[in-house]
């Protein structure tokens, strides 16, 4: 039974990539770990830009695989910040696929990634400015 149609995110993808045979099992389905890695990498780009420095993944919540990804599909990863704390941020990530030679797209999975901004010694550091206000999120 096909999944119901969902609207694509209105933002630009953080990452767009096509998986290769080495990223798949013997049936040509992409490993879930590969997809999680792409989403984590995209979330990391957002976290580093937002915190203006190093940030690390501390949790991933709510991932469920809705549809398989195959070798050669175009995978687009989208993300948005949903919460900024003193040193942490929650980033909602979505992965979508499009067949290599078609236009039909569908959501593969989504999850919320939590990142913590850290200093050079690996200790949590504030994301905010000197007064503790969250840094603005650049939408460009």
N, CA, C and O atoms as a GROMACS GRO file, in nm:
protein
  560
    1UNK      N    1   0.084  -0.117   0.000
    1UNK     CA    2   0.000   0.000   0.000
    1UNK      C    3   0.089   0.124   0.000
    1UNK      O    4   0.176   0.135   0.087
    2UNK      N    5   0.072   0.218  -0.094
    2UNK     CA    6   0.156   0.338  -0.099
    2UNK      C    7   0.126   0.430   0.018
    2UNK      O    8   0.014   0.437   0.069
    3UNK      N    9   0.230   0.501   0.059
    3UNK     CA   10   0.216   0.599   0.167
    3UNK      C   11   0.140   0.720   0.116
    3UNK      O   12   0.148   0.751  -0.003
    4UNK      N   13   0.067   0.790   0.204
    4UNK     CA   14  -0.001   0.911   0.160
    4UNK      C   15   0.100   1.018   0.118
    4UNK      O   16   0.210   1.026   0.173
    5UNK      N   17   0.061   1.099   0.021
    5UNK     CA   18   0.149   1.206  -0.026
    5UNK      C   19   0.170   1.309   0.084
    5UNK      O   20   0.076   1.345   0.155
    6UNK      N   21   0.294   1.355   0.098
    6UNK     CA   22   0.328   1.457   0.196
    6UNK      C   23   0.396   1.571   0.122
    6UNK      O   24   0.467   1.548   0.024
    7UNK      N   25   0.375   1.693   0.168
    7UNK     CA   26   0.441   1.804   0.099
    7UNK      C   27   0.590   1.807   0.130
    7UNK      O   28   0.632   1.783   0.244
    8UNK      N   29   0.669   1.836   0.028
    8UNK     CA   30   0.813   1.853   0.048
    8UNK      C   31   0.838   1.974   0.137
    8UNK      O   32   0.759   2.068   0.136
    9UNK      N   33   0.947   1.974   0.214
    9UNK     CA   34   0.982   2.093   0.290
    9UNK      C   35   1.002   2.212   0.195
    9UNK      O   36   1.038   2.194   0.079
   10UNK      N   37   0.977   2.331   0.244
   10UNK     CA   38   0.988   2.450   0.160
   10UNK      C   39   1.128   2.511   0.161
   10UNK      O   40   1.154   2.607   0.088
   11UNK      N   41   1.217   2.457   0.242
   11UNK     CA   42   1.354   2.507   0.248
   11UNK      C   43   1.444   2.431   0.151
   11UNK      O   44   1.405   2.327   0.098
   12UNK      N   45   1.562   2.482   0.129
   12UNK     CA   46   1.662   2.413   0.047
   12UNK      C   47   1.718   2.295   0.127
   12UNK      O   48   1.728   2.303   0.249
   13UNK      N   49   1.755   2.187   0.059
   13UNK     CA   50   1.816   2.076   0.133
   13UNK      C   51   1.953   2.114   0.187
   13UNK      O   52   2.026   2.193   0.126
   14UNK      N   53   1.987   2.057   0.302
   14UNK     CA   54   2.119   2.076   0.361
   14UNK      C   55   2.220   1.989   0.286
   14UNK      O   56   2.334   2.029   0.264
   15UNK      N   57   2.176   1.870   0.247
   15UNK     CA   58   2.258   1.775   0.172
   15UNK      C   59   2.173   1.712   0.064
   15UNK      O   60   2.055   1.684   0.084
   16UNK      N   61   2.233   1.690  -0.052
   16UNK     CA   62   2.168   1.614  -0.159
   16UNK      C   63   2.274   1.520  -0.215
   16UNK      O   64   2.382   1.563  -0.257
   17UNK      N   65   2.243   1.389  -0.216
   17UNK     CA   66   2.342   1.288  -0.253
   17UNK      C   67   2.273   1.168  -0.316
   17UNK      O   68   2.154   1.145  -0.296
   18UNK      N   69   2.350   1.091  -0.392
   18UNK     CA   70   2.299   0.968  -0.451
   18UNK      C   71   2.380   0.851  -0.395
   18UNK      O   72   2.501   0.846  -0.416
   19UNK      N   73   2.314   0.757  -0.324
   19UNK     CA   74   2.388   0.646  -0.265
   19UNK      C   75   2.444   0.551  -0.372
   19UNK      O   76   2.387   0.537  -0.480
   20UNK      N   77   2.554   0.488  -0.339
   20UNK     CA   78   2.626   0.398  -0.428
   20UNK      C   79   2.607   0.253  -0.385
   20UNK      O   80   2.557   0.227  -0.275
   21UNK      N   81   2.646   0.158  -0.469
   21UNK     CA   82   2.630   0.016  -0.433
   21UNK      C   83   2.695  -0.021  -0.300
   21UNK      O   84   2.644  -0.108  -0.229
   22UNK      N   85   2.806   0.041  -0.263
   22UNK     CA   86   2.872   0.010  -0.136
   22UNK      C   87   2.787   0.050  -0.016
   22UNK      O   88   2.814   0.007   0.096
   23UNK      N   89   2.684   0.134  -0.037
   23UNK     CA   90   2.597   0.182   0.070
   23UNK      C   91   2.473   0.093   0.087
   23UNK      O   92   2.385   0.124   0.167
   24UNK      N   93   2.467  -0.018   0.011
   24UNK     CA   94   2.346  -0.100   0.007
   24UNK      C   95   2.372  -0.245   0.047
   24UNK      O   96   2.485  -0.294   0.045
   25UNK      N   97   2.261  -0.311   0.083
   25UNK     CA   98   2.269  -0.455   0.109
   25UNK      C   99   2.261  -0.531  -0.024
   25UNK      O  100   2.259  -0.469  -0.130
   26UNK      N  101   2.256  -0.664  -0.019
   26UNK     CA  102   2.256  -0.744  -0.142
   26UNK      C  103   2.130  -0.728  -0.225
   26UNK      O  104   2.127  -0.770  -0.341
   27UNK      N  105   2.025  -0.668  -0.169
   27UNK     CA  106   1.900  -0.646  -0.242
   27UNK      C  107   1.893  -0.507  -0.303
   27UNK      O  108   1.795  -0.474  -0.369
   28UNK      N  109   1.996  -0.426  -0.283
   28UNK     CA  110   1.998  -0.291  -0.339
   28UNK      C  111   1.931  -0.187  -0.252
   28UNK      O  112   1.917  -0.072  -0.294
   29UNK      N  113   1.890  -0.225  -0.130
   29UNK     CA  114   1.832  -0.129  -0.036
   29UNK      C  115   1.945  -0.064   0.044
   29UNK      O  116   2.036  -0.132   0.090
   30UNK      N  117   1.937   0.066   0.062
   30UNK     CA  118   2.040   0.140   0.133
   30UNK      C  119   2.033   0.109   0.282
   30UNK      O  120   1.924   0.099   0.339
   31UNK      N  121   2.149   0.093   0.344
   31UNK     CA  122   2.157   0.068   0.488
   31UNK      C  123   2.099   0.186   0.565
   31UNK      O  124   2.124   0.302   0.532
   32UNK      N  125   2.021   0.156   0.669
   32UNK     CA  126   1.966   0.260   0.754
   32UNK      C  127   2.074   0.344   0.818
   32UNK      O  128   2.057   0.465   0.836
   33UNK      N  129   2.186   0.283   0.854
   33UNK     CA  130   2.297   0.356   0.915
   33UNK      C  131   2.356   0.460   0.822
   33UNK      O  132   2.397   0.567   0.867
   34UNK      N  133   2.360   0.430   0.692
   34UNK     CA  134   2.409   0.528   0.594
   34UNK      C  135   2.318   0.649   0.594
   34UNK      O  136   2.365   0.763   0.593
   35UNK      N  137   2.188   0.625   0.596
   35UNK     CA  138   2.092   0.735   0.594
   35UNK      C  139   2.099   0.818   0.722
   35UNK      O  140   2.094   0.940   0.717
   36UNK      N  141   2.111   0.750   0.837
   36UNK     CA  142   2.126   0.822   0.964
   36UNK      C  143   2.252   0.908   0.960
   36UNK      O  144   2.252   1.021   1.008
   37UNK      N  145   2.359   0.855   0.902
   37UNK     CA  146   2.484   0.930   0.891
   37UNK      C  147   2.468   1.056   0.808
   37UNK      O  148   2.522   1.161   0.843
   38UNK      N  149   2.394   1.048   0.698
   38UNK     CA  150   2.370   1.167   0.615
   38UNK      C  151   2.291   1.271   0.693
   38UNK      O  152   2.320   1.390   0.686
   39UNK      N  153   2.190   1.225   0.766
   39UNK     CA  154   2.108   1.317   0.844
   39UNK      C  155   2.189   1.380   0.957
   39UNK      O  156   2.174   1.499   0.984
   40UNK      N  157   2.276   1.302   1.022
   40UNK     CA  158   2.360   1.354   1.129
   40UNK      C  159   2.460   1.456   1.074
   40UNK      O  160   2.486   1.559   1.137
   41UNK      N  161   2.514   1.428   0.956
   41UNK     CA  162   2.606   1.521   0.894
   41UNK      C  163   2.536   1.654   0.862
   41UNK      O  164   2.591   1.761   0.887
   42UNK      N  165   2.415   1.646   0.807
   42UNK     CA  166   2.338   1.767   0.778
   42UNK      C  167   2.304   1.844   0.904
   42UNK      O  168   2.315   1.967   0.906
   43UNK      N  169   2.262   1.774   1.008
   43UNK     CA  170   2.231   1.839   1.135
   43UNK      C  171   2.356   1.903   1.194
   43UNK      O  172   2.349   2.011   1.254
   44UNK      N  173   2.470   1.838   1.177
   44UNK     CA  174   2.596   1.893   1.226
   44UNK      C  175   2.633   2.023   1.157
   44UNK      O  176   2.686   2.114   1.220
   45UNK      N  177   2.605   2.033   1.028
   45UNK     CA  178   2.630   2.158   0.955
   45UNK      C  179   2.545   2.271   1.013
   45UNK      O  180   2.594   2.382   1.034
   46UNK      N  181   2.419   2.242   1.039
   46UNK     CA  182   2.329   2.342   1.097
   46UNK      C  183   2.375   2.380   1.238
   46UNK      O  184   2.377   2.497   1.274
   47UNK      N  185   2.412   2.279   1.318
   47UNK     CA  186   2.453   2.304   1.456
   47UNK      C  187   2.580   2.388   1.463
   47UNK      O  188   2.589   2.480   1.544
   48UNK      N  189   2.678   2.358   1.379
   48UNK     CA  190   2.804   2.434   1.380
   48UNK      C  191   2.781   2.579   1.337
   48UNK      O  192   2.840   2.671   1.394
   49UNK      N  193   2.697   2.598   1.236
   49UNK     CA  194   2.668   2.734   1.190
   49UNK      C  195   2.594   2.812   1.299
   49UNK      O  196   2.624   2.929   1.324
   50UNK      N  197   2.499   2.747   1.364
   50UNK     CA  198   2.419   2.814   1.467
   50UNK      C  199   2.503   2.847   1.589
   50UNK      O  200   2.491   2.956   1.645
   51UNK      N  201   2.588   2.754   1.632
   51UNK     CA  202   2.669   2.775   1.753
   51UNK      C  203   2.798   2.850   1.725
   51UNK      O  204   2.871   2.885   1.817
   52UNK      N  205   2.826   2.873   1.597
   52UNK     CA  206   2.949   2.942   1.556
   52UNK      C  207   3.073   2.869   1.606
   52UNK      O  208   3.169   2.931   1.652
   53UNK      N  209   3.069   2.735   1.596
   53UNK     CA  210   3.183   2.655   1.640
   53UNK      C  211   3.149   2.508   1.645
   53UNK      O  212   3.051   2.462   1.586
   54UNK      N  213   3.230   2.435   1.718
   54UNK     CA  214   3.215   2.290   1.727
   54UNK      C  215   3.089   2.253   1.805
   54UNK      O  216   3.058   2.313   1.908
   55UNK      N  217   3.018   2.154   1.753
   55UNK     CA  218   2.899   2.100   1.820
   55UNK      C  219   2.894   1.951   1.793
   55UNK      O  220   2.932   1.905   1.686
   56UNK      N  221   2.848   1.875   1.892
   56UNK     CA  222   2.847   1.729   1.881
   56UNK      C  223   2.707   1.673   1.904
   56UNK      O  224   2.626   1.731   1.977
   57UNK      N  225   2.680   1.561   1.841
   57UNK     CA  226   2.553   1.492   1.857
   57UNK      C  227   2.550   1.424   1.993
   57UNK      O  228   2.644   1.356   2.031
   58UNK      N  229   2.439   1.444   2.068
   58UNK     CA  230   2.424   1.376   2.197
   58UNK      C  231   2.302   1.285   2.200
   58UNK      O  232   2.292   1.198   2.287
   59UNK      N  233   2.207   1.304   2.106
   59UNK     CA  234   2.088   1.218   2.104
   59UNK      C  235   2.020   1.226   1.968
   59UNK      O  236   2.031   1.326   1.896
   60UNK      N  237   1.950   1.118   1.935
   60UNK     CA  238   1.864   1.112   1.817
   60UNK      C  239   1.733   1.052   1.864
   60UNK      O  240   1.731   0.943   1.921
   61UNK      N  241   1.623   1.123   1.841
   61UNK     CA  242   1.493   1.080   1.890
   61UNK      C  243   1.394   1.059   1.776
   61UNK      O  244   1.390   1.137   1.681
   62UNK      N  245   1.315   0.956   1.788
   62UNK     CA  246   1.196   0.938   1.707
   62UNK      C  247   1.215   0.895   1.563
   62UNK      O  248   1.135   0.934   1.478
   63UNK      N  249   1.318   0.818   1.532
   63UNK     CA  250   1.339   0.777   1.394
   63UNK      C  251   1.259   0.652   1.361
   63UNK      O  252   1.261   0.554   1.435
   64UNK      N  253   1.190   0.659   1.249
   64UNK     CA  254   1.116   0.544   1.196
   64UNK      C  255   1.133   0.547   1.045
   64UNK      O  256   1.112   0.652   0.982
   65UNK      N  257   1.170   0.434   0.985
   65UNK     CA  258   1.189   0.428   0.841
   65UNK      C  259   1.055   0.401   0.774
   65UNK      O  260   0.989   0.302   0.804
   66UNK      N  261   1.016   0.490   0.683
   66UNK     CA  262   0.885   0.484   0.618
   66UNK      C  263   0.889   0.418   0.481
   66UNK      O  264   0.790   0.362   0.435
   67UNK      N  265   1.004   0.426   0.416
   67UNK     CA  266   1.016   0.382   0.278
   67UNK      C  267   1.162   0.349   0.249
   67UNK      O  268   1.251   0.414   0.303
   68UNK      N  269   1.190   0.249   0.164
   68UNK     CA  270   1.330   0.217   0.134
   68UNK      C  271   1.392   0.318   0.037
   68UNK      O  272   1.323   0.387  -0.038
   69UNK      N  273   1.524   0.325   0.042
   69UNK     CA  274   1.603   0.403  -0.053
   69UNK      C  275   1.685   0.301  -0.131
   69UNK      O  276   1.737   0.206  -0.074
   70UNK      N  277   1.697   0.322  -0.262
   70UNK     CA  278   1.769   0.229  -0.348
   70UNK      C  279   1.894   0.294  -0.407
   70UNK      O  280   1.904   0.417  -0.413
   71UNK      N  281   1.987   0.212  -0.450
   71UNK     CA  282   2.106   0.261  -0.518
   71UNK      C  283   2.062   0.350  -0.634
   71UNK      O  284   1.975   0.314  -0.713
   72UNK      N  285   2.124   0.467  -0.643
   72UNK     CA  286   2.095   0.560  -0.752
   72UNK      C  287   1.985   0.660  -0.724
   72UNK      O  288   1.973   0.758  -0.797
   73UNK      N  289   1.904   0.639  -0.620
   73UNK     CA  290   1.802   0.739  -0.584
   73UNK      C  291   1.871   0.869  -0.545
   73UNK      O  292   1.987   0.868  -0.502
   74UNK      N  293   1.802   0.980  -0.561
   74UNK     CA  294   1.851   1.107  -0.509
   74UNK      C  295   1.794   1.124  -0.370
   74UNK      O  296   1.672   1.122  -0.352
   75UNK      N  297   1.882   1.142  -0.271
   75UNK     CA  298   1.840   1.160  -0.133
   75UNK      C  299   1.864   1.306  -0.096
   75UNK      O  300   1.975   1.357  -0.110
   76UNK      N  301   1.759   1.372  -0.049
   76UNK     CA  302   1.769   1.511  -0.003
   76UNK      C  303   1.740   1.514   0.146
   76UNK      O  304   1.642   1.457   0.192
   77UNK      N  305   1.828   1.581   0.221
   77UNK     CA  306   1.816   1.590   0.365
   77UNK      C  307   1.786   1.736   0.402
   77UNK      O  308   1.860   1.826   0.364
   78UNK      N  309   1.677   1.756   0.475
   78UNK     CA  310   1.632   1.889   0.516
   78UNK      C  311   1.640   1.899   0.667
   78UNK      O  312   1.627   1.798   0.737
   79UNK      N  313   1.662   2.021   0.718
   79UNK     CA  314   1.668   2.038   0.862
   79UNK      C  315   1.623   2.176   0.906
   79UNK      O  316   1.633   2.274   0.833
   80UNK      N  317   1.573   2.179   1.029
   80UNK     CA  318   1.534   2.306   1.090
   80UNK      C  319   1.553   2.298   1.240
   80UNK      O  320   1.530   2.194   1.301
   81UNK      N  321   1.596   2.409   1.299
   81UNK     CA  322   1.614   2.415   1.443
   81UNK      C  323   1.477   2.431   1.507
   81UNK      O  324   1.398   2.516   1.467
   82UNK      N  325   1.450   2.348   1.606
   82UNK     CA  326   1.322   2.356   1.676
   82UNK      C  327   1.337   2.408   1.819
   82UNK      O  328   1.238   2.448   1.880
   83UNK      N  329   1.460   2.406   1.873
   83UNK     CA  330   1.482   2.457   2.007
   83UNK      C  331   1.629   2.490   2.025
   83UNK      O  332   1.717   2.415   1.983
   84UNK      N  333   1.655   2.604   2.090
   84UNK     CA  334   1.791   2.640   2.128
   84UNK      C  335   1.791   2.664   2.279
   84UNK      O  336   1.713   2.744   2.330
   85UNK      N  337   1.879   2.594   2.348
   85UNK     CA  338   1.897   2.614   2.492
   85UNK      C  339   2.026   2.688   2.520
   85UNK      O  340   2.080   2.755   2.432
   86UNK      N  341   2.075   2.676   2.641
   86UNK     CA  342   2.199   2.746   2.677
   86UNK      C  343   2.318   2.694   2.596
   86UNK      O  344   2.393   2.772   2.539
   87UNK      N  345   2.334   2.560   2.593
   87UNK     CA  346   2.446   2.501   2.517
   87UNK      C  347   2.399   2.395   2.419
   87UNK      O  348   2.481   2.338   2.346
   88UNK      N  349   2.269   2.367   2.416
   88UNK     CA  350   2.218   2.261   2.328
   88UNK      C  351   2.117   2.315   2.229
   88UNK      O  352   2.063   2.424   2.246
   89UNK      N  353   2.093   2.237   2.127
   89UNK     CA  354   1.991   2.271   2.028
   89UNK      C  355   1.931   2.143   1.974
   89UNK      O  356   1.999   2.041   1.960
   90UNK      N  357   1.802   2.148   1.942
   90UNK     CA  358   1.732   2.036   1.881
   90UNK      C  359   1.705   2.071   1.736
   90UNK      O  360   1.655   2.180   1.706
   91UNK      N  361   1.740   1.979   1.646
   91UNK     CA  362   1.727   2.003   1.503
   91UNK      C  363   1.644   1.891   1.443
   91UNK      O  364   1.682   1.774   1.449
   92UNK      N  365   1.530   1.927   1.385
   92UNK     CA  366   1.443   1.828   1.321
   92UNK      C  367   1.494   1.806   1.179
   92UNK      O  368   1.506   1.899   1.100
   93UNK      N  369   1.523   1.681   1.148
   93UNK     CA  370   1.576   1.644   1.018
   93UNK      C  371   1.478   1.554   0.945
   93UNK      O  372   1.411   1.470   1.006
   94UNK      N  373   1.470   1.570   0.813
   94UNK     CA  374   1.389   1.484   0.728
   94UNK      C  375   1.475   1.437   0.611
   94UNK      O  376   1.557   1.512   0.559
   95UNK      N  377   1.455   1.312   0.569
   95UNK     CA  378   1.521   1.259   0.450
   95UNK      C  379   1.413   1.222   0.349
   95UNK      O  380   1.316   1.154   0.382
   96UNK      N  381   1.431   1.266   0.226
   96UNK     CA  382   1.338   1.240   0.116
   96UNK      C  383   1.416   1.173   0.003
   96UNK      O  384   1.536   1.195  -0.013
   97UNK      N  385   1.346   1.090  -0.075
   97UNK     CA  386   1.408   1.024  -0.189
   97UNK      C  387   1.331   1.055  -0.317
   97UNK      O  388   1.210   1.078  -0.316
   98UNK      N  389   1.406   1.055  -0.427
   98UNK     CA  390   1.347   1.067  -0.560
   98UNK      C  391   1.415   0.963  -0.648
   98UNK      O  392   1.538   0.952  -0.648
   99UNK      N  393   1.334   0.888  -0.722
   99UNK     CA  394   1.393   0.790  -0.814
   99UNK      C  395   1.484   0.862  -0.911
   99UNK      O  396   1.458   0.976  -0.950
  100UNK      N  397   1.590   0.796  -0.950
  100UNK     CA  398   1.691   0.857  -1.036
  100UNK      C  399   1.633   0.913  -1.166
  100UNK      O  400   1.674   1.020  -1.211
  101UNK      N  401   1.539   0.844  -1.227
  101UNK     CA  402   1.486   0.886  -1.357
  101UNK      C  403   1.341   0.931  -1.350
  101UNK      O  404   1.271   0.930  -1.451
  102UNK      N  405   1.295   0.971  -1.233
  102UNK     CA  406   1.156   1.011  -1.218
  102UNK      C  407   1.144   1.139  -1.137
  102UNK      O  408   1.243   1.200  -1.097
  103UNK      N  409   1.021   1.178  -1.114
  103UNK     CA  410   0.994   1.299  -1.038
  103UNK      C  411   0.922   1.272  -0.906
  103UNK      O  412   0.910   1.361  -0.823
  104UNK      N  413   0.875   1.149  -0.887
  104UNK     CA  414   0.802   1.117  -0.765
  104UNK      C  415   0.896   1.118  -0.645
  104UNK      O  416   1.003   1.057  -0.648
  105UNK      N  417   0.855   1.189  -0.540
  105UNK     CA  418   0.935   1.196  -0.419
  105UNK      C  419   0.853   1.144  -0.301
  105UNK      O  420   0.730   1.151  -0.301
  106UNK      N  421   0.922   1.091  -0.203
  106UNK     CA  422   0.853   1.053  -0.080
  106UNK      C  423   0.948   1.062   0.038
  106UNK      O  424   1.069   1.044   0.025
  107UNK      N  425   0.890   1.090   0.154
  107UNK     CA  426   0.968   1.101   0.277
  107UNK      C  427   1.011   0.962   0.320
  107UNK      O  428   0.931   0.868   0.320
  108UNK      N  429   1.138   0.949   0.355
  108UNK     CA  430   1.195   0.822   0.396
  108UNK      C  431   1.193   0.810   0.548
  108UNK      O  432   1.158   0.705   0.603
  109UNK      N  433   1.233   0.917   0.616
  109UNK     CA  434   1.238   0.916   0.761
  109UNK      C  435   1.253   1.058   0.813
  109UNK      O  436   1.283   1.150   0.737
  110UNK      N  437   1.232   1.074   0.942
  110UNK     CA  438   1.261   1.201   1.010
  110UNK      C  439   1.298   1.169   1.153
  110UNK      O  440   1.264   1.063   1.205
  111UNK      N  441   1.370   1.261   1.216
  111UNK     CA  442   1.411   1.245   1.355
  111UNK      C  443   1.458   1.380   1.407
  111UNK      O  444   1.488   1.471   1.330
  112UNK      N  445   1.463   1.390   1.538
  112UNK     CA  446   1.517   1.510   1.602
  112UNK      C  447   1.655   1.477   1.658
  112UNK      O  448   1.671   1.384   1.737
  113UNK      N  449   1.753   1.554   1.615
  113UNK     CA  450   1.891   1.538   1.659
  113UNK      C  451   1.921   1.647   1.762
  113UNK      O  452   1.892   1.764   1.738
  114UNK      N  453   1.977   1.608   1.875
  114UNK     CA  454   2.016   1.706   1.977
  114UNK      C  455   2.168   1.719   1.974
  114UNK      O  456   2.241   1.621   1.979
  115UNK      N  457   2.212   1.843   1.966
  115UNK     CA  458   2.355   1.876   1.963
  115UNK      C  459   2.390   1.964   2.082
  115UNK      O  460   2.305   2.038   2.132
  116UNK      N  461   2.514   1.954   2.128
  116UNK     CA  462   2.567   2.042   2.232
  116UNK      C  463   2.689   2.111   2.175
  116UNK      O  464   2.777   2.048   2.116
  117UNK      N  465   2.694   2.244   2.193
  117UNK     CA  466   2.811   2.322   2.154
  117UNK      C  467   2.921   2.295   2.255
  117UNK      O  468   2.896   2.296   2.376
  118UNK      N  469   3.044   2.271   2.206
  118UNK     CA  470   3.154   2.242   2.298
  118UNK      C  471   3.273   2.332   2.265
  118UNK      O  472   3.287   2.384   2.154
  119UNK      N  473   3.359   2.349   2.367
  119UNK     CA  474   3.480   2.429   2.349
  119UNK      C  475   3.595   2.338   2.305
  119UNK      O  476   3.575   2.220   2.277
  120UNK      N  477   3.716   2.394   2.299
  120UNK     CA  478   3.833   2.318   2.254
  120UNK      C  479   3.871   2.202   2.345
  120UNK      O  480   3.941   2.110   2.303
  121UNK      N  481   3.825   2.206   2.470
  121UNK     CA  482   3.852   2.097   2.564
  121UNK      C  483   3.738   1.996   2.570
  121UNK      O  484   3.743   1.901   2.649
  122UNK      N  485   3.636   2.015   2.486
  122UNK     CA  486   3.525   1.921   2.482
  122UNK      C  487   3.418   1.945   2.587
  122UNK      O  488   3.332   1.860   2.607
  123UNK      N  489   3.422   2.060   2.654
  123UNK     CA  490   3.322   2.094   2.755
  123UNK      C  491   3.211   2.176   2.692
  123UNK      O  492   3.236   2.253   2.600
  124UNK      N  493   3.087   2.160   2.741
  124UNK     CA  494   2.976   2.242   2.688
  124UNK      C  495   3.007   2.391   2.701
  124UNK      O  496   3.065   2.435   2.800
  125UNK      N  497   2.968   2.465   2.600
  125UNK     CA  498   2.986   2.610   2.602
  125UNK      C  499   2.853   2.675   2.563
  125UNK      O  500   2.771   2.614   2.495
  126UNK      N  501   2.832   2.799   2.606
  126UNK     CA  502   2.707   2.866   2.571
  126UNK      C  503   2.696   2.891   2.422
  126UNK      O  504   2.794   2.922   2.354
  127UNK      N  505   2.574   2.878   2.372
  127UNK     CA  506   2.547   2.911   2.232
  127UNK      C  507   2.522   3.061   2.218
  127UNK      O  508   2.552   3.120   2.115
  128UNK      N  509   2.468   3.121   2.323
  128UNK     CA  510   2.427   3.261   2.317
  128UNK      C  511   2.542   3.359   2.315
  128UNK      O  512   2.659   3.321   2.321
  129UNK      N  513   2.507   3.486   2.306
  129UNK     CA  514   2.607   3.592   2.310
  129UNK      C  515   2.652   3.614   2.454
  129UNK      O  516   2.619   3.534   2.542
  130UNK      N  517   2.727   3.721   2.479
  130UNK     CA  518   2.781   3.746   2.613
  130UNK      C  519   2.673   3.763   2.719
  130UNK      O  520   2.697   3.739   2.837
  131UNK      N  521   2.553   3.806   2.677
  131UNK     CA  522   2.442   3.823   2.772
  131UNK      C  523   2.355   3.698   2.781
  131UNK      O  524   2.254   3.699   2.850
  132UNK      N  525   2.393   3.591   2.711
  132UNK     CA  526   2.318   3.467   2.718
  132UNK      C  527   2.200   3.458   2.622
  132UNK      O  528   2.126   3.360   2.625
  133UNK      N  529   2.183   3.560   2.536
  133UNK     CA  530   2.073   3.555   2.438
  133UNK      C  531   2.112   3.459   2.326
  133UNK      O  532   2.228   3.459   2.283
  134UNK      N  533   2.018   3.378   2.279
  134UNK     CA  534   2.050   3.288   2.168
  134UNK      C  535   2.096   3.367   2.046
  134UNK      O  536   2.043   3.474   2.014
  135UNK      N  537   2.196   3.312   1.981
  135UNK     CA  538   2.242   3.375   1.858
  135UNK      C  539   2.133   3.363   1.753
  135UNK      O  540   2.061   3.263   1.750
  136UNK      N  541   2.120   3.463   1.668
  136UNK     CA  542   2.016   3.453   1.565
  136UNK      C  543   2.045   3.339   1.469
  136UNK      O  544   2.161   3.305   1.444
  137UNK      N  545   1.940   3.282   1.418
  137UNK     CA  546   1.952   3.172   1.322
  137UNK      C  547   1.951   3.233   1.183
  137UNK      O  548   1.853   3.296   1.143
  138UNK      N  549   2.060   3.214   1.108
  138UNK     CA  550   2.066   3.265   0.971
  138UNK      C  551   1.981   3.177   0.882
  138UNK      O  552   2.000   3.055   0.879
  139UNK      N  553   1.890   3.236   0.809
  139UNK     CA  554   1.801   3.160   0.719
  139UNK      C  555   1.844   3.172   0.574
  139UNK      O  556   1.768   3.139   0.484
  140UNK      N  557   1.966   3.220   0.550
  140UNK     CA  558   2.011   3.239   0.412
  140UNK      C  559   2.078   3.118   0.358
  140UNK      O  560   2.122   3.118   0.243
   0.00000   0.00000   0.00000
